[in-house]
Amino acid sequence: MIRVLIADDHPIVRQGLKQILGDTRDMLVAGEAINGREVLEKARAEPWDVVVLDISLPDQSGLDILKQLRVEHPGLPVLVLSVHPEDQYALRVLRAGAFGYLTKDSAPDELVNAIRKVVSGGRYVSELMAERLALEIGADTSKLPHETLSDREFQVLRLMATGKPVTAIAEELNLSPKTISTYRARVLAKMNLETTAELIHYAVQHHLVD
């Protein structure tokens, strides 16, 4: 029996996942977490076969949680399940140590297959994403400006693009406003932009905001 830990802050999503996995003979949703702190606590408390992790948690970035899980439990498969399109996050989460990436609009059978694959030691992305990764490996193309950002810089970019002020971003990420201002300067410099308005325009143009 595959013991699954689900991490998502939306009750409806968790219930839906429990129903989907409950219809399979070899899977059991043995635990739920609604934020990053609970994910880490439950991962430390007992063994799991796989963690199904939302990338957008209320207290911490799913990317940060993923990296911490990799440090504390390097052999634990983590399947990221997100509302964000693959072209925004899949490559980042795979580089951060995820075993797979799946969007929430995927078919239930795809979720079950993805869990089985990562538990068996494989990696899971959609066929479309696999093709894109293969093309990127074989092509000598320059990256888009936002693809050169670190994970934290990309996180700050997305929050800035929603119009949040520096103080609000600092509070959400548990960082100082001065640190956020430093990240803002780095983002603008790396992307060759001068103002937040230009950054927002870029983010909307490239579908980096919800």
C-alpha positions as CSV (number, residue, x, y, z in Angstrom):
1,M,0.0,0.0,0.0
2,I,1.4,3.4,-1.1
3,R,1.1,5.8,1.8
4,V,0.4,9.3,0.5
5,L,0.8,12.7,2.3
6,I,-1.2,15.4,0.7
7,A,-0.2,19.0,1.1
8,D,-2.7,21.6,0.0
9,D,-4.5,24.5,1.8
10,H,-7.8,24.0,-0.1
11,P,-10.2,21.5,1.6
12,I,-12.0,20.9,-1.7
13,V,-8.8,19.9,-3.4
14,R,-7.7,17.6,-0.6
15,Q,-11.1,16.0,-0.6
16,G,-11.0,15.5,-4.3
17,L,-7.5,13.9,-4.1
18,K,-8.6,11.6,-1.3
19,Q,-11.6,10.5,-3.4
20,I,-9.4,9.9,-6.5
21,L,-6.7,7.9,-4.7
22,G,-9.3,6.2,-2.5
23,D,-10.7,4.5,-5.6
24,T,-7.3,2.7,-6.2
25,R,-6.4,-0.5,-4.5
26,D,-2.8,0.3,-3.8
27,M,-2.9,3.8,-2.4
28,L,-3.9,5.3,0.9
29,V,-4.1,9.0,1.8
30,A,-2.6,8.6,5.3
31,G,-2.1,12.2,6.1
32,E,-2.9,15.8,5.1
33,A,-1.1,19.1,5.6
34,I,-2.5,22.6,5.0
35,N,0.8,24.5,5.1
36,G,4.5,24.1,4.9
37,R,5.1,23.8,8.6
38,E,2.7,20.8,8.8
39,V,4.3,19.2,5.8
40,L,7.7,19.2,7.5
41,E,6.3,18.1,10.8
42,K,4.4,15.1,9.4
43,A,7.3,14.1,7.2
44,R,9.5,14.0,10.3
45,A,7.0,12.1,12.4
46,E,6.5,9.0,10.3
47,P,7.5,7.4,7.0
48,W,5.8,8.2,3.7
49,D,6.0,6.7,0.3
50,V,5.2,10.0,-1.5
51,V,4.3,13.6,-0.9
52,V,1.8,15.3,-3.2
53,L,2.8,18.9,-2.7
54,D,1.0,22.1,-3.8
55,I,3.6,24.8,-4.9
56,S,1.5,27.6,-3.4
57,L,1.1,27.2,0.4
58,P,0.0,30.0,2.7
59,D,3.0,30.2,5.0
60,Q,6.0,29.2,2.8
61,S,6.8,28.7,-0.9
62,G,6.3,25.1,-2.0
63,L,9.8,25.4,-3.6
64,D,11.3,26.2,-0.2
65,I,9.4,23.2,1.4
66,L,10.6,21.0,-1.5
67,K,14.2,22.0,-0.9
68,Q,13.9,21.3,2.8
69,L,12.4,17.9,2.2
70,R,15.3,17.1,-0.1
71,V,17.7,17.9,2.7
72,E,15.9,16.0,5.4
73,H,14.5,13.1,3.4
74,P,16.5,12.8,0.2
75,G,14.9,9.5,-0.8
76,L,11.3,10.7,-0.4
77,P,9.5,11.2,-3.7
78,V,7.7,14.5,-4.0
79,L,5.2,15.1,-6.8
80,V,4.3,18.7,-7.2
81,L,0.7,19.4,-8.1
82,S,-0.1,23.0,-9.1
83,V,-2.5,25.3,-10.8
84,H,0.4,26.9,-12.5
85,P,1.2,25.9,-16.1
86,E,4.1,23.6,-16.7
87,D,6.1,26.2,-18.6
88,Q,6.2,28.4,-15.4
89,Y,7.3,26.0,-12.8
90,A,8.0,22.4,-14.0
91,L,11.7,22.9,-14.8
92,R,12.3,24.8,-11.6
93,V,10.7,22.2,-9.3
94,L,12.5,19.4,-11.1
95,R,15.8,21.2,-10.6
96,A,14.9,21.7,-7.0
97,G,14.5,17.9,-6.5
98,A,10.9,17.1,-7.3
99,F,10.3,13.7,-8.8
100,G,7.5,15.0,-11.0
101,Y,5.2,17.9,-11.9
102,L,1.5,17.8,-12.6
103,T,-1.2,20.5,-13.1
104,K,-4.4,20.4,-11.2
105,D,-6.5,20.2,-14.4
106,S,-4.9,16.8,-15.3
107,A,-7.1,13.7,-15.5
108,P,-7.4,11.5,-12.4
109,D,-5.8,8.6,-14.1
110,E,-2.7,10.8,-14.9
111,L,-2.4,11.6,-11.2
112,V,-2.5,7.9,-10.2
113,N,0.1,7.0,-12.9
114,A,2.3,9.9,-11.9
115,I,2.3,8.7,-8.2
116,R,3.1,5.1,-9.2
117,K,6.0,6.3,-11.4
118,V,7.7,8.5,-8.8
119,V,7.2,5.9,-6.1
120,S,9.0,3.4,-8.3
121,G,11.9,5.8,-8.6
122,G,11.0,7.4,-12.0
123,R,10.4,11.0,-12.9
124,Y,7.1,12.3,-14.2
125,V,6.2,15.2,-16.6
126,S,3.6,15.4,-19.3
127,E,4.5,14.3,-22.8
128,L,4.4,17.9,-23.9
129,M,6.8,19.0,-21.2
130,A,9.1,16.0,-21.9
131,E,9.3,17.1,-25.6
132,R,10.1,20.7,-24.5
133,L,12.8,19.5,-22.2
134,A,14.3,17.4,-25.0
135,L,14.3,20.3,-27.3
136,E,15.9,22.6,-24.8
137,I,18.7,20.1,-24.2
138,G,19.3,19.8,-27.9
139,A,19.0,23.4,-28.8
140,D,21.5,26.2,-28.3
141,T,18.9,28.9,-27.5
142,S,19.2,31.8,-25.1
143,K,16.9,31.9,-22.1
144,L,14.1,34.4,-21.6
145,P,15.0,37.0,-19.0
146,H,12.8,35.6,-16.2
147,E,14.4,32.1,-16.7
148,T,17.8,33.5,-15.6
149,L,16.4,34.4,-12.1
150,S,17.0,32.3,-9.0
151,D,14.0,30.7,-7.4
152,R,13.7,33.4,-4.8
153,E,14.1,36.2,-7.4
154,F,11.4,34.5,-9.5
155,Q,9.2,34.3,-6.4
156,V,9.7,38.1,-5.7
157,L,9.0,38.9,-9.4
158,R,5.6,37.1,-9.3
159,L,4.6,38.9,-6.1
160,M,5.7,42.3,-7.4
161,A,3.8,41.6,-10.6
162,T,0.6,41.3,-8.5
163,G,1.1,44.9,-7.3
164,K,2.0,44.0,-3.8
165,P,4.2,46.6,-2.0
166,V,7.6,45.7,-0.7
167,T,6.4,45.6,2.9
168,A,3.6,43.1,2.1
169,I,6.0,40.9,0.1
170,A,8.5,41.0,3.0
171,E,5.8,39.9,5.5
172,E,4.7,37.1,3.2
173,L,8.2,35.7,2.7
174,N,9.3,36.4,6.3
175,L,12.1,38.6,5.1
176,S,13.0,42.2,5.8
177,P,11.8,45.0,3.5
178,K,15.5,45.8,2.8
179,T,16.1,42.3,1.6
180,I,13.1,42.5,-0.7
181,S,14.3,45.8,-2.1
182,T,17.6,44.1,-2.8
183,Y,15.9,41.3,-4.6
184,R,13.8,43.8,-6.6
185,A,17.0,45.6,-7.7
186,R,18.5,42.3,-8.8
187,V,15.4,41.3,-10.7
188,L,15.2,44.6,-12.6
189,A,18.9,44.4,-13.4
190,K,18.9,40.8,-14.6
191,M,15.9,41.5,-16.8
192,N,17.1,44.8,-18.1
193,L,14.1,46.7,-16.8
194,E,13.9,50.0,-15.0
195,T,10.6,50.2,-13.2
196,T,8.0,48.0,-11.5
197,A,5.5,49.0,-14.1
198,E,7.8,47.5,-16.8
199,L,8.1,44.4,-14.7
200,I,4.4,44.0,-14.3
201,H,3.9,44.5,-18.1
202,Y,6.5,41.8,-18.7
203,A,4.9,39.4,-16.2
204,V,1.5,39.8,-17.8
205,Q,2.9,39.4,-21.3
206,H,4.6,36.1,-20.4
207,H,1.7,34.8,-18.3
208,L,3.7,34.7,-15.0
209,V,0.8,35.9,-12.9
210,D,-2.5,34.2,-12.1
